[in-house]
Amino acid sequence: MQNLTISQEVAHHLLRIQAIRLRPDQPFTWASGWKSPIYCDNRISLSDPEARTYIKNSLSAAIKGYFKDVDVIAGVATAGIAQGALVADLLDLPFCYVRPEPKKHGMGNQIEGSIKPGQKAVLIEDLISTGGSSLKAADALRSEGVEVLGMVAIFTYGFEIASENFKHAGVPFYTLSNYDVLVEEAVKLDYISETQLVTLQDWRVNPSEWRK
């Protein structure tokens, strides 16, 4: 895979290891109830050394490029935990992770790991859809006095609502790849047909109402 941008190469890796599956003719059902022609499980990249290393290096490079003052890496549970730990290790930085809500037993922690007020954190996420879970993690860190510099994720569906939510929360975010690049690469690789491409484009226009 020569002369590719990072977003193209990440898309190639995700398609190659089937971390992203495109099934326009047999849609998936998301937890939200939305019907979708695409399903993304970037945790599969952890099982492939080539993809894992490329993603780890690319996430780390993005952090060094955009968030030079970072003190601590914070993974968003659960999918961002392993990715965040890999990045923190490469950057030689402290690591913590943030649960969706506080534990109902033990210490009742929502943030696992050592953090201190005044530290500057970058969140790591595997996937951004609407941004809801990611921004809950940012709120949890802020409630402990941690400054959230921003978030870096592997992939985004590119929904406008996500951009609006992150902007409203004051959290800059960057992703290694995105839906548009993925679909473009899938066509080049004959992963999908031109007819399926039309279906994928239609879904993106109004995903919550698609095929209801």
Disulfide bonds with the S-S distance in Angstrom:
none
